[in-house]
Amino acid sequence: MTNSELWEQHASWWIEGFTNGADPEYTDQIIPLAVNELIGMKTVLDVGCGDGQIGRALFAAGSQVVGVDPTWGQISVARDRLGGPNYACASASKLPIASESCDAALACLVFEHIDDVDTAIAEISRVLKPGGIFAFFLNHPLLQTPDSGWIDDHFVEPPEQYWRIGAYLVEKESIEEVQKGVFIRFVHRPLSRYINALASNSLIVELMLEPSPPEIFLQRAPEYRLAHTIPRLLYLRLRKAL
């Protein structure tokens, strides 16, 4: 089954578990950060918009927003939920947007699922005006590295808990069962892979954030005593060169 087919089949997993207030990391961390970063931007393109929850927040803050997503199951929900943005079903590798027409672009937890990363980044650079901003959110590559995870080490005294990192430098795709019967495809890439592709398309890093998970998430994960020390999210603000 292809990546797009997996997402069409399991669109409801994302809609039900991560949108419309269901996920505290979106409500308490991601959406406020996106709005704070892009407030005042006249035209914003939301790449991989899902149900449009970030786009709606940006529209409410005064931006004109277009959301694109390759999954009809997401776009149909986004249109039903209204809220201001316009939507189109389209791939990040072939954006139906005029060149140099957007003041800002946004991609939130999207590129972990994109195969042709170079074409997608080139497309975002193409549609941005010179000086435009790209707000780029990733699951932190350290977190997303295959075979990474919490280790409870009882061979030392006192016992320790730490985060084991897998083969970080190896670019690798995997299909993960994120919930019983729900399979989603991920592509792990080291951070340098993204940074170099961005730079080669005139997108230069202005800001990098690795925020601690929000308090409400930590309250739900008492089994991870050191969860506040492991960044789940990576945010880059990039600006297209003039």
C-alpha positions as CSV (number, residue, x, y, z in Angstrom):
1,M,0.0,0.0,0.0
2,T,1.4,3.4,-0.9
3,N,1.9,6.3,1.5
4,S,-1.1,8.2,0.1
5,E,-3.3,5.1,0.4
6,L,-2.2,4.6,4.0
7,W,-3.2,8.2,4.8
8,E,-6.5,7.9,3.1
9,Q,-7.3,4.7,4.9
10,H,-6.3,6.1,8.3
11,A,-7.3,9.8,8.0
12,S,-9.8,9.4,10.8
13,W,-6.9,8.4,13.2
14,W,-5.4,11.8,12.8
15,I,-8.6,13.7,12.8
16,E,-9.9,12.1,15.9
17,G,-6.7,12.0,17.9
18,F,-4.9,15.2,17.0
19,T,-7.4,17.9,15.9
20,N,-10.3,19.9,17.3
21,G,-8.7,20.2,20.7
22,A,-8.0,16.5,21.1
23,D,-4.2,16.8,21.3
24,P,-2.6,19.0,24.0
25,E,0.7,19.4,22.1
26,Y,-1.2,21.1,19.3
27,T,-3.5,23.2,21.5
28,D,-0.9,24.2,24.1
29,Q,2.3,24.4,22.0
30,I,2.2,24.1,18.2
31,I,-0.8,26.3,17.3
32,P,0.2,29.2,19.7
33,L,3.8,29.0,18.3
34,A,2.6,29.0,14.7
35,V,0.3,32.0,15.3
36,N,3.0,33.9,17.2
37,E,5.5,33.3,14.4
38,L,3.2,34.2,11.5
39,I,1.0,36.9,12.9
40,G,0.9,39.8,10.5
41,M,1.6,37.7,7.4
42,K,-0.9,38.6,4.7
43,T,-0.9,35.4,2.7
44,V,0.0,32.0,4.2
45,L,0.2,28.6,2.5
46,D,-0.3,25.7,4.9
47,V,1.3,22.6,3.4
48,G,-0.1,19.3,4.6
49,C,-2.8,21.2,6.4
50,G,-4.8,18.2,7.6
51,D,-8.1,19.4,9.0
52,G,-7.0,23.0,8.8
53,Q,-6.7,23.7,12.6
54,I,-3.5,25.8,12.3
55,G,-4.9,27.6,9.2
56,R,-8.1,28.5,11.0
57,A,-6.1,30.0,13.9
58,L,-4.0,32.0,11.5
59,F,-7.1,33.2,9.6
60,A,-8.6,34.3,12.9
61,A,-5.4,36.3,13.5
62,G,-5.8,38.1,10.2
63,S,-4.1,36.1,7.5
64,Q,-5.5,34.9,4.2
65,V,-4.7,31.1,4.3
66,V,-4.7,28.4,1.6
67,G,-4.3,24.9,2.9
68,V,-3.2,22.0,0.7
69,D,-3.1,18.3,1.6
70,P,-2.8,15.2,-0.6
71,T,-5.5,13.3,1.4
72,W,-9.1,13.8,0.5
73,G,-10.1,12.4,3.9
74,Q,-8.4,15.4,5.5
75,I,-9.5,18.1,3.0
76,S,-13.2,17.1,3.3
77,V,-13.1,17.5,7.1
78,A,-11.2,20.8,6.7
79,R,-13.9,22.1,4.4
80,D,-16.7,20.9,6.7
81,R,-15.1,22.7,9.6
82,L,-15.0,26.0,7.7
83,G,-13.2,28.8,9.6
84,G,-11.9,30.9,6.7
85,P,-9.1,29.2,4.8
86,N,-9.4,27.9,1.2
87,Y,-8.4,24.3,0.6
88,A,-7.1,22.2,-2.3
89,C,-6.1,18.5,-2.5
90,A,-2.5,18.6,-3.8
91,S,1.0,17.2,-3.1
92,A,3.8,19.2,-1.6
93,S,5.8,18.3,-4.6
94,K,3.5,20.0,-7.0
95,L,1.8,23.0,-5.3
96,P,-1.0,24.6,-7.2
97,I,0.2,28.1,-6.2
98,A,1.8,30.9,-8.3
99,S,5.5,31.6,-7.9
100,E,6.4,34.3,-5.4
101,S,2.8,34.8,-4.3
102,C,3.0,33.9,-0.6
103,D,4.3,36.0,2.3
104,A,4.7,32.8,4.4
105,A,4.5,29.1,4.2
106,L,3.9,26.5,7.0
107,A,4.6,22.8,7.2
108,C,3.7,21.1,10.5
109,L,4.7,17.5,11.1
110,V,4.5,16.8,7.4
111,F,8.0,16.2,6.0
112,E,8.4,13.0,8.0
113,H,5.9,11.5,5.5
114,I,7.3,13.0,2.3
115,D,9.5,11.0,-0.1
116,D,10.7,13.7,-2.5
117,V,12.0,16.1,0.1
118,D,14.1,18.1,-2.3
119,T,11.3,18.8,-4.7
120,A,8.9,19.7,-1.9
121,I,11.4,22.2,-0.4
122,A,12.1,23.6,-3.8
123,E,8.3,24.1,-4.3
124,I,8.0,26.0,-1.0
125,S,10.8,28.2,-2.0
126,R,9.2,28.8,-5.4
127,V,5.9,30.0,-4.0
128,L,7.4,32.3,-1.3
129,K,8.1,35.9,-2.0
130,P,11.7,37.0,-1.5
131,G,12.1,37.7,2.2
132,G,9.1,35.4,2.9
133,I,9.1,33.1,6.0
134,F,8.8,29.3,6.1
135,A,7.6,28.0,9.5
136,F,8.9,24.4,9.6
137,F,7.8,22.0,12.3
138,L,9.2,18.5,12.6
139,N,9.0,15.6,15.0
140,H,12.5,16.0,16.4
141,P,14.8,13.7,14.4
142,L,16.3,12.4,17.6
143,L,12.9,11.3,18.7
144,Q,12.0,9.9,15.3
145,T,15.1,7.9,14.7
146,P,14.2,4.2,14.3
147,D,14.9,2.0,17.3
148,S,15.1,5.0,19.7
149,G,13.2,5.0,22.9
150,W,13.2,5.1,26.7
151,I,15.5,2.7,28.5
152,D,15.1,1.8,32.2
153,D,18.6,0.7,33.2
154,H,18.5,-1.5,36.3
155,F,22.1,-2.6,36.0
156,V,23.4,0.5,37.6
157,E,22.8,1.7,41.2
158,P,20.6,3.7,41.6
159,P,18.7,2.7,38.4
160,E,18.7,5.2,35.6
161,Q,16.3,6.2,32.9
162,Y,17.6,7.6,29.6
163,W,16.7,8.0,25.9
164,R,18.5,5.6,23.5
165,I,19.1,7.0,20.0
166,G,19.1,4.6,17.1
167,A,21.1,4.9,13.9
168,Y,20.6,8.7,13.6
169,L,22.7,9.3,10.5
170,V,21.0,6.6,8.5
171,E,18.1,7.9,6.3
172,K,15.4,5.2,6.7
173,E,11.7,4.7,6.0
174,S,9.5,2.7,8.3
175,I,5.8,1.8,8.6
176,E,4.8,2.1,12.2
177,E,1.7,0.7,13.9
178,V,0.8,3.9,15.8
179,Q,-2.4,2.5,17.1
180,K,-3.9,-1.0,16.9
181,G,-4.6,-1.6,13.2
182,V,-3.4,1.9,12.2
183,F,-0.2,1.9,10.1
184,I,1.6,5.2,9.1
185,R,4.7,5.5,7.1
186,F,7.6,7.7,8.4
187,V,10.9,8.7,6.8
188,H,13.7,9.5,9.2
189,R,16.3,12.0,8.1
190,P,19.1,13.6,10.1
191,L,18.7,17.3,10.6
192,S,21.6,18.1,8.3
193,R,19.7,16.6,5.4
194,Y,16.9,19.1,5.9
195,I,19.2,22.1,6.6
196,N,21.3,21.5,3.4
197,A,18.2,21.0,1.2
198,L,16.7,24.2,2.6
199,A,19.9,26.2,2.2
200,S,20.3,25.0,-1.4
201,N,16.9,26.5,-2.1
202,S,17.7,29.9,-0.6
203,L,15.9,29.2,2.7
204,I,18.1,30.3,5.6
205,V,17.6,29.5,9.3
206,E,16.7,32.5,11.4
207,L,15.5,30.7,14.5
208,M,15.7,27.1,15.9
209,L,13.6,26.0,18.9
210,E,13.6,22.6,20.7
211,P,10.8,23.2,23.2
212,S,10.1,20.9,26.2
213,P,6.8,19.1,25.9
214,P,3.9,21.1,27.4
215,E,3.0,20.6,31.0
216,I,-0.3,18.9,30.2
217,F,1.5,16.3,28.1
218,L,4.1,15.6,30.9
219,Q,1.2,15.1,33.4
220,R,-0.1,12.4,31.1
221,A,3.3,10.6,30.9
222,P,4.4,10.1,34.6
223,E,6.2,6.9,33.5
224,Y,8.7,9.1,31.7
225,R,10.4,10.9,34.6
226,L,12.8,12.8,32.3
227,A,10.3,13.5,29.5
228,H,10.9,17.3,29.9
229,T,14.5,16.8,28.9
230,I,13.8,15.1,25.6
231,P,12.5,17.4,22.8
232,R,9.6,15.9,20.9
233,L,9.3,19.0,18.6
234,L,11.8,20.8,16.4
235,Y,10.9,24.2,15.0
236,L,12.8,26.2,12.4
237,R,12.0,29.7,11.1
238,L,13.5,30.1,7.7
239,R,13.6,33.2,5.5
240,K,13.9,33.1,1.7
241,A,16.9,35.2,0.6
242,L,16.2,38.4,-1.2
